[in-house]
Amino acid sequence: MCEHCGCREIEPIARLMDEHLEMRELSGQIRRSLLAGDRATAEGALALLGARLVPHARREERGLFTALEEQGDFADEVRRLEADHRAFDEILDELDATAPDFEQRVTALLADLSLHIDREDLGIFPVSVVTLGAEGWETVERAHAEKDETPTPAH
């Protein structure tokens, strides 16, 4: 993870990056559990990953992504990242632990999530640090201060 660009000095970005780190750790736990044949542990970690992903994505979208769009910056990349969020939700909702392709689908999801996190940590986050103005950061701060009252789906 990038540590030299100054992103971590911005509290909302540092929080998002910390959440990314937690999701990477859960992804590793899921992979190790699947390799060991411990499907129950993998399913539990996958449920936790889904529960973490939903509010995280919501904060990104309501905060950083909205601020960048309002400023007119990086709209195409923001739309791609938002599409990823929707795809992750759909995949998690459709996963069937009894399906023969469960492990392959989970492995593909984790690979896509890793790439997505890289695009944020190494792309949109550093860019936002140097491009967002005061209004943009106010939008980000408001999103991070919101209480997330949307129920977390049971993945």
Salt bridges, closest charged atoms under 4 A:
GLU3 OE1 - ARG8 NE 3.19
ASP18 OD1 - ARG8 NH1 2.77
GLU19 OE2 - ARG15 NE 3.41
GLU19 OE1 - HIS56 ND1 2.45
GLU19 OE2 - ARG59 NH2 2.39
GLU22 OE2 - ARG52 NE 2.76
GLU60 OE2 - HIS20 NE2 3.25
GLU60 OE2 - HIS56 NE2 2.80
GLU60 OE1 - HIS85 NE2 2.93
GLU61 OE2 - HIS85 ND1 2.60
ASP76 OD1 - ARG79 NH2 2.50
GLU77 OE1 - ARG80 NE 3.08
GLU77 OE2 - ARG119 NE 3.07
ASP84 OD2 - HIS116 ND1 2.77
ASP84 OD2 - ARG119 NH1 2.88
ASP93 OD1 - HIS155 ND1 2.97
GLU94 OE1 - ARG105 NH2 3.98
GLU103 OE2 - ARG39 NH2 3.58
ASP118 OD1 - ARG24 NH2 2.42
GLU120 OE1 - HIS20 NE2 2.75
GLU120 OE2 - HIS85 NE2 3.52
GLU120 OE2 - HIS116 NE2 2.77
ASP121 OD1 - HIS20 ND1 2.61
GLU146 OE1 - ARG62 NH1 2.89
ASP148 OD2 - ARG58 NH1 2.74
